[in-house]
Amino acid sequence: MSVTPLWLLFREAGEPGASEAVDLLAGRLAGIGADPVIEGVATTGERLEMLSLMPLAYRPRLLARLDERSRGAARRLTTRWWRDGEWAAEARPDDPWHAVRALVAAFDRDPANVGPIAVAFAATDPDGRRRERAIAEMARRRRPEHLAVLALRCDDWVPSVRAAAGTALSVILRERPEHQLRVALPMAAHLVGRRRGGLALWTIERMVQDDFERYAPILLGDPNRNGRRLAYTVGRKQGRWNYADLLGFATREPDAVVRLDAARIVTAEAVTRQDARALRELAGARFVAVRSLALVALGELGHDDEAVTALTDPAPLIRAFARSRTADPAGRYRLFLASDPGPEAILGLAEMGDRRDARLLGPFLGHPAHRLRAAAVRGLALLDSVPVDETVPLLTDPHPDVVREASIALRVYRRRLPAELPWTLLADPRPEVRLAGFRLLAARDPLVRLAAALTLTADPDPMLAHRGRTTALNLNLNLAPAGAPGDAWSAVDRERVAALPVLLEQARPHLGRHHDRLCALLAEWPV
C-alpha cells in the first residue's frame, strides 16, 4: 500500500474542511516522533523531527486546527459507552490519534528523553497541567520548532499556562532573534483576532520597542509581511521614520497595508510642502493605490496636466480618474490609436466608448504584437461586439495571453461555437489551449463541467490537474434537475457525459476519498 508523502499531507490538511487529512497528518507526525525515520530521507533522529515540525510554524491556521483536533481526539479516545452489555470505546481502533496519545504517554513517563514532536503534542493536550509541563520542557530545550506552539499557547484559556508560554517565548526569542522572530511571527499575527490572542504579538512588539535598532533591521529584512508590518508600526509610533523613509515605504514596500499607510502620510506631507517632485515619483510607482493617491494630490496642487499621461495607465482605476480630469478623452484615445497604439489606449477607449468604436478595435485582432491582440479581444468584449468568426482562431494563438482573452470573451457566445471545439481544445498539446477549452466547457451545465474537470484531473500540467480536481470536488451535484438534462446537449456532449463512470474510475487516484461520494451523487442524476 502506497504511503502519502508528508509534504502532500501538509497541503491536503491545509485545505478548508479537511478534518480527515488533519487527523492523518497528526498520525504521521506521531509516527515520526515514535520512530524518526522517513523512507528515502537520509536525515534521522531529532533533526528529522525538527524538519517535520517546522512547516507548521509557517502554517498557523493548520497548527491551530491540529490543536483543536488534538483536544477533541483526547476526549474521544478516553470515552467509553455502555453498549450491548459491555463498555465500548467511542474511537475506532485505526484512529490516527492513538499514536499521538502513545507519544503523550511517553512524555508523561520521561519528559526529558522524548523527541520534540512528543513535547509539541503534549502542549496541545486538554489537561492544563500537562500543557504547563510541556511548556516548561520547551523552555528548557529552547528549540526553534517549538516557537509556534509556544505562541499558540499564549492564547491558552488557563492563565498560568498563558503566562508560562509568554515568558518562555520571550526568553527564547531574545537568544537568536535573527532566526527565532521569523518562526514565531506567523502564529503570533494569526492569533491577534482571538479573545486572548494578543499576548504573543505583544511580547514580540515589546521586544522591538525596547531595542528598535537591533530588531527592526531583522524584521524589515523578513520575507514574511508580518515582520515588516510590525517594524513599520513600531517605528511609526516611536517617530522613527522621516519623510524620505516614508517615501521609500510607499514606493517599494510589498505589503499593501504598510505601503498604503505610508503613501497617505507622505502625499499629505508633500501637498503641505508643495513637493510636486515627490508626488511625481509616487505617480510613477508600480502600485495602483499609490499612483492614484499621487495623482489626486497633484490635482490639488493644480497639476491637472499630469492626468493626460495617466490616460494610458495600465490600471483601469487610474485611467478612469484621468478621463475625469481630461477634456475630450475619447478623442485623445482615438488619436493614440492612430499614431501610437498601445494596449492601454485600446482598453481606455473600450471602457468609455460604444459599439461604434468597435470598428477601430477590430483591425488589432490581427496585429503582430500579442499585447495589442489581447487588448483588442478584451476591448471588443467590453463593447459587447466580439466578432466570433475572427476570434475563434485566436483560441490557438501562439501567445498564452491572447488565448486567455479569447476564451474568456467567447464564453458568452458558446452557442455559436462548433460543439466539438472545446473538447478538441481540451486535448491540445499546449496547456494554455487546454485551459481555454476548459473555460468554454465550464460555462455549461454541471454534468458537462464534471466530464471536463475529470478529464483535466490527469493533465500533465500540475496547475491544470489541480484546477480540474478542485472543480470536480466543488460542483454542486446534490440537487438533480427535473427531467432529462441532456435535451440540449450536442452529440459530442452526450458521448462525454455517457463516459462519466469511466472518467470517474480513471480519476480515482486523483480524487482519493472523494471518489465514492461523486459516484453516489452522479447516480442520482437522470443521465
Protein Blocks (a to p, Z undefined) as FASTA:
>chain_A
ZZddfklmmmmmmpghilmlmmmmmmmmmmmmmmgcdehiabgcjllmmmmmmmmmmmmm
lmmmmmmmmmmmmmmmmpccdeehiacdfbdfklmklmmmmmmmmmmmmmmlccfklmmm
mmmpfblklmmmmmmmmmmnopaklmmmmmmmmmpcbfklmmmmmmmmmmmmmmmmmlmm
mmmmmmmmmmmmpmklmmmmmmmmmmmmmmmmlmmmmmmmpmbfklmmmmmmmmmmnopa
cfklmmmmmmmmmblklmmmmmmmmmmmmmmnopaklmmmmmmpcbfklmmmmmmmmmmn
opamlmmmmmmgfblklmmmmmmmpghkllmmmmmmmmmgcfklmmmmmmmmcfklmmmm
mmmmmgfblklmmmmmmmmmmnopacfklmmmmmmgfblklmmmmmmmmmmmmmmpcfkl
mmmmmmpfblklmmmmmmmmmmmcfklmmmmmmmmmmpfblklmmmmmmmmmmpcfkbcc
ehjfklmpcfklmmmmmmmmmmmmmmmmmnmmmlmmmmmmmmmpcZZ
